[in-house]
Amino acid sequence: MSDTSQLDQPNMPEADSFTQLLADIRQINGTAQGYLPLHAPVFRGAEREYVLDAIDSTYVSSVGAYVDRFERMLEEATGAARAVVCVNGTAALEMCLILAGVKAGDLVLTQAVSFVATANAVAHLGAEPVFIDIDPDTLGLDPKAVAAFLQTYCEPAAGGCRHKATGKRVAACVPMHTFGLPCRIESLTEICKAWAIPLVEDAAEAVGCSVNGRHCGTFGMLGALSFNGNKIITTGGGGAILTNDAALGERAKHLTTTAKVPHKWLYQHDQVGWNFRMPNLNAALGCAQLEMLPAFLQEKRARAAAYARLFADSDWKFITETEGSVSNYWLCTVLARNRAEREAFLEASNAAGVMTRPVWEPLHTLPMYSGCIQDALAVTTKFSDRLVNLPSGYQG
Ligand SMILES: *Cc1c(COP(=O)(O)O)cnc(C)c1O
């Protein structure tokens, strides 16, 4: 904060003490007055042209040139051998888990600091999430905590890993790149390899993020992206599966498109498939949005740098990318000193038309996931009270 003296008082600061900070946030976002949203999509590229072209072609549904074009563009942008677009990010993640072999009764290691979809994708398969702590620097799954959990509570079993107390199989590990901050994915990859646990990245928030030059979502067996309206680029609703295994990519395409055997007129299906296809209309929007990605990333990173300067001498910590990683700064995030200060800031900022939002309620506290296996979740608990997202959208 520019004026930390007022925040040094031990009690809850008065709303007034945020006046300067809110003015600075407005200035950074180029919005002197009026409502400043957390994040909103902008369409200043070829969006209109491509969507109208899709309409004119009459291919607005599950077949069309933009679906293929968007998949090839995603492969180019991420370096993945295969990208398969889906109806949304949750469906993409669910299909990743299916392809990784997750089945009813299995356990899946993941983080409690995430959007609910991460755990829902696991639960939809009849599997159970196991919540492991996050790393304080990246806000993503902590490799040390994962290794400790595996060493203490698990044992190698035929072709994989078993949780000793329940006898259940640990069928996958799903780290998430929180708010577009790459997690310690290289260490997680090594641990999962050593324990023969398939790694599936929830890269829903990580379009444009990389670690040592490699795009997030391409480290594990499979990765899932989201193009929901509030994400870094949008298709309205949509998602994608990434994989470097071409055969697995073909299976993903087949299973997400009703497992239809290609034929000019025959309707033949060789398995129980899913209708997880992204419509061509949405893919048209996606092609135009992906063309904008480099400009979006530049804008995002400039804003993050400005926030970093704003909070440099503050008691509040602006969360930045760690060495070797490139963040898309999807949602800029600051760690308040304590819960009281965060709540006061949420009140003051939202009352002043500057939208801010606390981090998600950690998943292990939600009623449907409260009984799940978890570690001590020390950082998760401490940080969930203090993290807040700042306005991070694009300028008109
Ligand atoms: C957005 C998001 C999803 C789900 O994506 P949808 O496209 O909204 O279904 C999954 N995981 C995380 C972490 C997300 O942020």
The ligand as an SDF file (V2000), in Angstrom:
LIG
                    3D

 15 15  0  0  0  0  0  0  0  0999 V2000
  -12.5670  -22.1930  -14.7930 C   0  0  0  0  0  0  0  0  0  0  0  0
  -11.9770  -23.3550  -14.1270 C   0  0  0  0  0  0  0  0  0  0  0  0
  -12.3720  -24.6690  -14.4170 C   0  0  0  0  0  0  0  0  0  0  0  0
  -13.5570  -25.0230  -15.2310 C   0  0  0  0  0  0  0  0  0  0  0  0
  -13.7080  -24.4390  -16.4280 O   0  0  0  0  0  0  0  0  0  0  0  0
  -15.1710  -24.1860  -17.0490 P   0  0  0  0  0  0  0  0  0  0  0  0
  -14.8360  -23.8560  -18.4480 O   0  0  0  0  0  0  0  0  0  0  0  0
  -15.7760  -23.0590  -16.2840 O   0  0  0  0  0  0  0  0  0  0  0  0
  -15.9510  -25.4490  -16.9170 O   0  0  0  0  0  0  0  0  0  0  0  0
  -11.6950  -25.7110  -13.8340 C   0  0  0  0  0  0  0  0  0  0  0  0
  -10.6970  -25.4990  -12.9720 N   0  0  0  0  0  0  0  0  0  0  0  0
  -10.3090  -24.2570  -12.6450 C   0  0  0  0  0  0  0  0  0  0  0  0
   -9.1930  -24.1010  -11.6960 C   0  0  0  0  0  0  0  0  0  0  0  0
  -10.9380  -23.1500  -13.1960 C   0  0  0  0  0  0  0  0  0  0  0  0
  -10.5530  -21.9280  -12.8460 O   0  0  0  0  0  0  0  0  0  0  0  0
  1  2  1  0
  2  3  1  0
  2 14  2  0
  3  4  1  0
  3 10  2  0
  4  5  1  0
  5  6  1  0
  6  7  2  0
  6  8  1  0
  6  9  1  0
 10 11  1  0
 11 12  2  0
 12 13  1  0
 12 14  1  0
 14 15  1  0
M  END
$$$$
